[in-house]
């Protein structure tokens, strides 16, 4: 066989190899895209990425080999008559190969983390939440996660655990264990069922029931807060309910505290006449009747022993206080220098003037140090004022309104729903909406709000309201390291067509019309070129 014939054989082999490798690259690229969309999982994503790169590399190498063996044919194909018809296909092919290589380089290079760079979802679902990042930053030592999955290396779990590890500054590592192949490991870890994760930090451990960022955050919080503090909610005066859900209840607040490893319990001082020994914080959530003097005496003793109170009293006109005295308010005024002003704050910068919006936070206090990027709002709140105290502390004014606000005392005009204007004797803003104080001698702490509605179920998850309440509990419980680390509910988005006909049109357009136009365009182009010869 002549050398010319051998060269043709080798060039033909090079073309065949290039074609096979190109088809392999396309098919593997499609598989990688479906894996990224979580349509299904593969045993090892890294192996798949490497296979794509190998296929692309072989394609390029085979084409280069053909060009070396058949330089004249390559020149003719690039300058001849057929080049006019094949140039578009060549450009598309090269662009496809370039994009395929670029995507894999970006995906496999940690510096170019696509999850961080291209997260355009409304709730940033592809980026770790600030609360998770704060929890990772607060870890005192390394956490090891053992994921028990019968499926080998599931993609969704791997992607999430990778994000956690990459943002942990070396404080988080993970491994997978198949409980079917190693049942003893699952038994030793106390794992029953599939898809659970064991988090271990030193001698502390926590089990994550299923794979989600929120559940992993809760597990980290249990490691950070292993000793459950008991938070009591006062009852017996018409306070907001923490057990029966409803717009005016506080079940969301209680559930969020429990997710941070707090224990939430009711407390009826009128019936029990004592404060439990395990009480760390007592919350008084919007009493409709005044707290009695005997109860206030017990609460005072609790504070003197280093306990903490969170007091949320609504404006008197919105309660059943009537003309009765308020021993709790009197104690706060005399011993802590915190006074309820007995008004309703009007905020002209708010869409609804009776909903006061936080304009200024105390950036030096642990409760509000990270609240500057969050707006909290306080419906039908009274303002607070701070005076000299007898315990040697100066209460911090945590939240204040803007200058276009005042404390309205004409409740008749408010109840009639007419336009409200400020009188000369009414206090002009900024007005204080929340105050925190600590006794330097007893270490007792109080946080006071002029409303309880901001933490009710109807408003708890909106903007920064839940953060404000939970941060207050964290500080009151002397868990400052947990402040601003609170799991958030994921907002679910669904699309419901306005009518059945509308849904059918969307289906036909996406399944038939758009693909049909593409096919029609291709056929039209082919016929046009055929007529041109």
VOGU-3710 file (C-alpha; in Angstrom, 3 decimals, decimal comma):
1> xxxxxxxxxx> 0,000/0,000/0,000  1,373/3,408/-1,026  2,102/6,147/1,499  -0,648/8,272/-0,046  -3,207/5,512/0,547  -2,024/5,019/4,115  -2,358/8,754/4,722  -5,962/8,673/3,471  -6,737/5,723/5,723  -5,276/7,498/8,746
11> xxxxxxxxxx> -7,120/10,718/7,929  -10,384/8,791/7,595  -9,767/7,176/10,972  -9,071/10,626/12,445  -12,379/11,923/11,091  -14,265/8,929/12,473  -12,621/9,360/15,882  -13,440/13,072/15,839  -17,080/12,348/14,996  -17,446/9,661/17,674
21> xxxxxxxxxx> -15,729/11,819/20,298  -17,897/14,813/19,343  -21,100/12,761/19,671  -19,868/11,445/23,016  -19,140/14,997/24,200  -22,633/16,129/23,186  -24,346/13,204/24,912  -22,243/13,583/28,064  -22,937/17,322/28,038  -26,680/16,646/27,900
31> xxxxxxxxxx> -26,352/14,217/30,810  -24,385/16,804/32,802  -27,076/19,388/32,157  -29,806/17,023/33,344  -27,773/16,257/36,466  -27,401/19,978/37,124  -31,190/20,302/36,814  -31,479/17,377/39,265  -33,441/15,324/36,739  -31,474/12,319/37,969
41> xxxxxxxxxx> -28,248/11,518/39,801  -24,972/9,864/38,806  -22,501/7,947/40,894  -19,684/10,486/40,559  -20,106/13,985/39,125  -16,350/14,607/38,978  -15,868/11,533/36,786  -18,592/12,787/34,442  -16,924/16,209/34,202  -13,586/14,576/33,395
51> xxxxxxxxxx> -15,207/12,374/30,736  -16,634/15,456/29,006  -13,249/17,147/28,979  -11,601/13,993/27,604  -14,212/13,710/24,821  -13,758/17,362/23,848  -9,997/16,984/23,938  -10,074/13,879/21,732  -12,371/15,697/19,269  -9,990/18,632/18,980
61> xxxxxxxxxx> -6,943/16,348/18,740  -8,550/14,175/16,019  -9,529/17,239/13,967  -6,001/18,600/14,314  -4,599/15,230/13,179  -6,836/15,266/10,116  -5,703/18,799/9,283  -2,072/17,695/9,453  -2,652/14,641/7,251  -4,924/16,390/4,722
71> xxxxxxxxxx> -3,845/20,051/4,607  -5,000/20,513/0,992  -8,527/19,252/1,670  -8,779/21,459/4,745  -7,679/24,477/2,692  -10,210/23,718/-0,028  -12,995/23,181/2,477  -12,248/26,556/4,038  -11,907/28,495/0,746  -13,990/26,515/-1,683
81> xxxxxxxxxx> -17,608/26,792/-2,694  -18,882/24,507/0,086  -17,373/26,768/2,714  -20,223/29,180/2,147  -22,711/26,538/3,216  -20,693/24,922/5,956  -19,429/28,065/7,690  -22,518/28,497/9,863  -22,409/24,879/11,004  -18,671/25,176/11,702
91> xxxxxxxxxx> -19,145/28,330/13,754  -21,981/26,759/15,730  -19,894/23,639/16,363  -16,891/25,628/17,553  -19,110/27,827/19,739  -20,753/24,757/21,250  -17,386/23,192/22,049  -16,128/26,453/23,540  -19,216/26,874/25,730  -19,037/23,238/26,839
101> xxxxxxxxxx> -15,384/23,594/27,860  -16,021/26,953/29,538  -18,958/25,662/31,588  -16,969/22,692/32,835  -13,951/24,837/33,694  -16,126/27,258/35,634  -18,032/24,473/37,345  -14,968/22,516/38,421  -12,915/25,528/39,538  -13,769/26,535/43,140
111> xxxxxxxxxx> -12,753/30,124/42,472  -15,561/30,382/39,927  -18,392/28,926/42,035  -21,430/29,255/39,783  -23,749/28,923/42,758  -22,323/32,135/44,180  -21,835/34,088/40,980  -25,050/33,428/39,091  -27,700/33,149/41,794  -30,605/35,201/40,427
121> xxxxxxxxxx> -33,401/33,490/42,383  -35,640/35,791/44,413  -34,761/34,207/47,762  -31,123/33,408/46,880  -31,863/29,714/47,180  -28,558/28,803/45,531  -26,479/30,836/47,966  -26,028/30,088/51,643  -28,164/32,367/53,807  -26,412/34,966/56,002
131> xxxxxxxxxx> -27,701/33,049/59,037  -25,898/29,887/57,896  -22,719/31,840/57,207  -22,928/33,398/60,679  -23,390/29,970/62,265  -20,346/28,615/60,408  -18,324/31,624/61,490  -19,383/31,065/65,116  -18,240/27,431/65,238  -15,615/27,106/67,988
141> xxxxxxxxxx> -14,160/23,947/66,444  -14,429/21,698/63,409  -17,725/19,971/62,562  -17,755/16,600/60,814  -20,899/15,597/58,925  -21,644/11,962/58,129  -24,406/11,644/55,524  -26,219/8,300/55,554  -27,563/7,702/52,053  -28,276/4,377/50,390
151> xxxxxxxxxx> -27,860/6,097/46,990  -24,176/6,644/46,270  -23,201/10,327/46,477  -26,617/11,964/45,782  -26,210/15,163/43,811  -28,499/17,466/45,824  -26,886/16,515/49,131  -23,393/16,784/47,654  -24,028/20,242/46,235  -25,408/21,566/49,527
161> xxxxxxxxxx> -22,678/20,029/51,658  -20,066/21,355/49,227  -21,434/24,881/49,660  -21,364/24,540/53,429  -17,811/23,187/53,383  -16,544/25,831/50,963  -17,904/28,612/53,192  -16,731/27,180/56,517  -13,108/28,313/56,424  -12,021/24,736/57,072
171> xxxxxxxxxx> -14,455/24,152/59,955  -16,792/21,745/58,135  -16,069/18,408/56,452  -18,380/15,632/55,312  -18,418/12,048/54,176  -21,052/9,640/52,833  -21,897/6,280/54,383  -24,250/3,739/52,826  -26,386/2,391/55,712  -27,276/-0,695/53,656
181> xxxxxxxxxx> -23,619/-1,616/53,277  -22,540/-0,467/56,748  -25,541/-0,895/59,084  -23,265/-0,947/62,140  -22,156/2,646/61,478  -25,771/3,799/61,215  -26,694/1,942/64,395  -23,749/3,448/66,314  -24,753/6,935/65,166  -28,378/6,418/66,214
191> xxxxxxxxxx> -29,549/6,775/62,612  -32,761/5,097/61,517  -33,974/5,497/57,958  -32,292/6,949/54,904  -31,162/10,456/53,956  -30,122/11,681/57,425  -26,945/13,477/58,473  -25,029/13,206/61,725  -23,217/16,416/62,758  -20,420/16,053/65,292
201> xxxxxxxxxx> -18,412/18,776/67,032  -16,153/17,472/69,763  -18,303/15,417/72,122  -21,523/17,061/70,910  -23,700/15,718/68,116  -26,942/16,541/66,313  -28,971/14,622/63,732  -30,344/16,397/60,645  -33,591/14,708/59,613  -33,385/15,557/55,900
211> xxxxxxxxxx> -31,185/17,500/53,508  -31,953/21,212/53,425  -30,007/24,285/54,395  -32,557/25,182/57,063  -32,265/21,754/58,709  -28,458/21,862/58,618  -28,582/25,338/60,197  -30,833/23,994/62,956  -28,342/21,184/63,530  -25,465/23,662/63,784
221> xxxxxxxxxx> -27,469/25,733/66,252  -28,022/22,653/68,414  -24,257/22,192/68,475  -23,746/25,859/69,367  -26,519/25,759/71,971  -26,358/22,208/73,386  -27,867/23,113/76,766  -31,492/23,951/76,097  -32,607/27,137/77,868  -36,248/27,293/78,958
231> xxxxxxxxxx> -38,287/30,273/77,766  -41,589/30,776/79,601  -44,490/32,732/78,105  -46,706/34,311/80,743  -50,418/33,443/80,619  -53,546/34,320/82,587  -53,996/37,928/81,421  -55,214/37,394/77,846  -51,701/37,212/76,392  -51,057/36,000/72,860
241> xxxxxxxxxx> -51,289/32,220/72,550  -48,168/30,176/71,763  -49,979/26,865/71,301  -53,074/27,553/69,176  -52,213/29,065/65,789  -53,913/32,165/64,426  -53,063/35,609/63,108  -52,982/37,055/66,625  -51,124/34,098/68,184  -47,377/33,645/68,644
251> xxxxxxxxxx> -46,929/30,059/67,492  -44,383/31,090/64,841  -42,260/32,797/67,487  -42,413/29,717/69,718  -41,574/27,348/66,848  -38,602/29,470/65,790  -37,230/29,489/69,321  -37,567/25,709/69,459  -35,655/25,438/66,178  -32,768/27,159/67,991
261> xxxxxxxxxx> -32,881/24,503/70,731  -34,843/26,575/73,233  -37,574/24,908/75,247  -40,820/26,925/75,214  -43,357/26,525/78,036  -46,400/28,444/79,363  -46,307/30,007/82,838  -49,363/30,945/84,909  -48,133/32,826/87,975  -51,694/33,396/89,168
271> xxxxxxxxxx> -52,132/29,632/89,561  -48,589/28,514/90,422  -47,498/31,526/92,507  -43,832/30,718/91,785  -41,303/30,916/89,003  -39,777/27,546/87,994  -36,108/27,008/88,781  -35,272/26,263/85,151  -36,672/29,569/83,859  -34,091/31,557/81,903
281> xxxxxxxxxx> -36,320/34,125/80,203  -39,966/35,075/80,793  -41,865/36,655/77,914  -44,968/38,753/78,650  -46,660/38,920/75,208  -49,359/41,572/75,182  -51,442/41,153/78,361  -55,025/42,364/78,013  -55,364/42,683/81,804  -52,711/44,187/84,113
291> xxxxxxxxxx> -50,156/41,866/85,706  -50,907/41,867/89,449  -48,646/43,276/92,132  -47,982/39,804/93,561  -46,830/38,597/90,164  -44,644/41,670/89,725  -43,002/40,905/93,075  -42,144/37,425/91,815  -40,828/38,864/88,560  -38,696/41,362/90,497
301> xxxxxxxxxx> -37,156/38,543/92,521  -36,525/36,690/89,274  -34,646/39,699/87,886  -32,675/40,093/91,114  -31,433/36,513/90,689  -30,119/37,268/87,188  -33,220/36,314/85,194  -34,511/38,175/82,138  -37,858/39,590/81,024  -39,186/40,476/77,594
311> xxxxxxxxxx> -42,195/42,739/78,033  -44,527/43,652/75,182  -47,360/45,924/76,278  -49,826/47,261/73,726  -51,246/50,799/74,039  -53,694/50,934/76,946  -56,586/51,875/74,645  -56,154/48,551/72,818  -56,344/46,527/76,035  -58,840/45,944/78,826
321> xxxxxxxxxx> -56,735/47,808/81,393  -59,317/50,586/81,684  -58,411/52,819/84,614  -56,674/50,027/86,572  -53,128/50,547/87,744  -50,259/48,789/85,960  -47,785/47,427/88,568  -45,502/46,058/85,844  -45,181/49,446/84,139  -44,607/51,092/87,523
331> xxxxxxxxxx> -41,783/48,663/88,311  -40,151/49,307/84,922  -40,369/53,058/85,409  -39,096/53,147/88,989  -36,366/50,513/88,829  -35,323/50,510/85,182  -36,108/54,030/83,952  -38,275/52,698/81,105  -41,674/54,344/80,622  -44,658/53,584/78,413
341> xxxxxxxxxx> -45,801/56,903/76,919  -49,443/55,813/76,509  -49,792/57,094/72,929  -50,028/55,539/69,463  -47,135/56,261/67,128  -48,069/57,855/63,801  -45,417/57,408/61,095  -45,942/59,476/57,939  -43,157/57,611/56,127  -45,152/54,384/56,418
351> xxxxxxxxxx> -47,762/53,267/53,883  -50,130/52,978/56,852  -49,398/55,745/59,394  -50,404/53,563/62,342  -47,638/51,080/61,436  -44,397/52,557/62,714  -41,271/51,572/60,787  -37,791/51,245/62,256  -35,641/54,066/60,896  -32,712/53,853/63,328
361> xxxxxxxxxx> -31,162/50,928/65,204  -28,622/50,947/68,017  -25,721/49,470/66,030  -23,683/48,907/69,201  -26,153/46,599/70,949  -26,025/42,799/70,342  -29,762/42,675/69,592  -29,631/45,180/66,746  -25,976/45,129/65,652  -26,884/43,184/62,481
371> xxxxxxxxxx> -30,333/44,699/61,890  -29,287/47,646/59,731  -30,125/45,798/56,496  -33,505/44,637/57,813  -36,645/46,703/58,221  -38,887/45,897/61,158  -42,308/47,429/61,681  -44,559/47,852/64,694  -48,342/48,114/64,185  -50,265/50,221/66,698
381> xxxxxxxxxx> -47,321/50,706/68,996  -46,881/53,164/71,816  -43,598/54,967/72,224  -41,179/54,487/75,112  -39,075/56,990/76,977  -35,946/56,481/79,044  -35,247/58,262/82,326  -32,619/58,002/85,079  -32,545/54,638/86,836  -31,692/53,469/90,324
391> xxxxxxxxxx> -29,756/50,352/89,295  -26,836/52,206/87,729  -27,532/51,273/84,100  -28,674/53,332/81,141  -31,192/51,456/78,952  -30,330/51,233/75,256  -32,834/52,656/72,773  -32,820/49,800/70,286  -35,318/51,019/67,688  -36,417/54,541/66,783
401> xxxxxxxxxx> -38,687/56,043/64,157  -37,894/58,834/61,724  -38,476/62,549/62,241  -41,828/62,464/60,408  -43,600/60,720/63,270  -45,258/61,631/66,512  -47,047/60,142/69,487  -50,797/60,563/68,921  -52,916/60,924/72,055  -56,268/61,719/70,403
411> xxxxxxxxxx> -57,574/58,168/70,301  -61,074/59,226/69,270  -59,803/60,523/65,909  -57,864/57,296/65,399  -60,897/55,110/66,064  -63,005/57,170/63,619  -60,511/56,504/60,819  -60,229/60,142/59,783  -57,116/62,115/58,939  -54,895/62,529/61,982
421> xxxxxxxxxx> -52,854/65,673/62,521  -50,289/66,427/65,189  -51,143/68,761/68,044  -48,537/71,007/69,613  -48,534/69,023/72,853  -47,786/65,694/71,113  -44,181/64,459/71,036  -42,447/64,720/67,690  -40,151/61,958/66,393  -37,752/60,264/66,388
431> xxxxxxxxxx> -39,602/58,111/68,912  -38,285/55,047/70,713  -40,080/51,740/70,025  -37,884/49,216/71,884  -35,541/49,464/74,862  -33,103/47,016/76,490  -31,483/47,312/79,915  -29,170/45,278/82,152  -28,601/45,589/85,897  -24,799/45,620/86,367
441> xxxxxxxxxx> -25,116/44,194/89,890  -27,681/41,404/89,546  -27,071/40,789/85,794  -30,839/40,802/85,290  -31,943/41,903/81,830  -35,113/43,422/80,369  -36,253/44,110/76,808  -39,363/46,249/76,425  -41,591/46,843/73,358  -44,559/49,183/73,017
451> xxxxxxxxxx> -46,551/46,557/71,080  -46,885/42,796/70,860  -48,442/42,692/67,400  -45,083/42,888/65,603  -44,249/39,349/66,814  -47,686/37,823/66,127  -48,064/35,061/63,543  -49,488/37,452/60,952  -46,347/39,631/60,903  -43,591/37,478/62,438
461> xxxxxxxxxx> -42,086/36,257/59,141  -42,288/39,604/57,385  -39,057/41,556/56,911  -37,058/41,780/60,148  -39,810/41,344/62,726  -38,954/37,758/63,620  -35,252/38,626/63,796  -35,950/41,445/66,205  -37,922/39,236/68,582  -35,609/36,206/68,473
471> xxxxxxxxxx> -32,485/38,370/68,804  -34,056/39,838/71,938  -34,580/36,365/73,388  -31,002/35,363/72,494  -29,619/38,396/74,308  -31,953/37,962/77,274  -30,834/34,316/77,565  -27,185/35,433/77,399  -26,786/33,635/74,074  -25,349/36,585/72,168
481> xxxxxxxxxx> -23,468/34,218/69,861  -26,856/33,022/68,548  -28,222/36,498/67,821  -28,859/37,051/64,093  -28,602/33,282/63,460  -32,241/32,310/63,023  -33,609/29,812/60,460  -35,919/31,378/57,899  -38,944/29,877/56,199  -38,472/29,210/52,483
491> xxxxxxxxxx> -40,925/31,143/50,326  -42,596/28,769/47,914  -43,596/30,068/44,480  -46,252/28,351/42,407  -47,872/29,348/39,137  -51,565/28,771/38,645  -53,005/29,667/35,214  -55,889/32,108/35,502  -58,022/29,714/33,481  -57,946/26,243/31,940
501> xxxxxxxxxx> -57,807/27,753/28,439  -54,799/29,849/29,469  -53,037/26,703/30,710  -53,774/24,855/27,450  -52,357/27,760/25,415  -49,163/27,740/27,475  -48,845/23,972/26,976  -49,404/24,123/23,204  -47,021/27,058/22,816  -44,181/25,475/24,738
511> xxxxxxxxxx> -44,596/21,901/23,429  -45,645/22,436/19,790  -45,464/26,050/18,582  -41,916/26,997/19,538  -40,308/23,666/18,508  -42,436/23,717/15,357  -41,159/27,165/14,364  -37,583/25,960/14,841  -38,186/22,914/12,626  -39,974/25,039/10,020
521> xxxxxxxxxx> -37,060/27,473/9,960  -34,622/24,613/9,399  -36,682/23,114/6,559  -37,088/26,531/4,942  -33,326/27,116/5,024  -32,647/23,678/3,529  -35,108/24,227/0,672  -33,658/27,652/-0,042  -30,130/26,272/-0,320  -31,348/23,381/-2,469
531> xxx> -32,898/25,800/-4,988  -29,607/27,718/-5,137  -27,829/24,535/-6,122
//
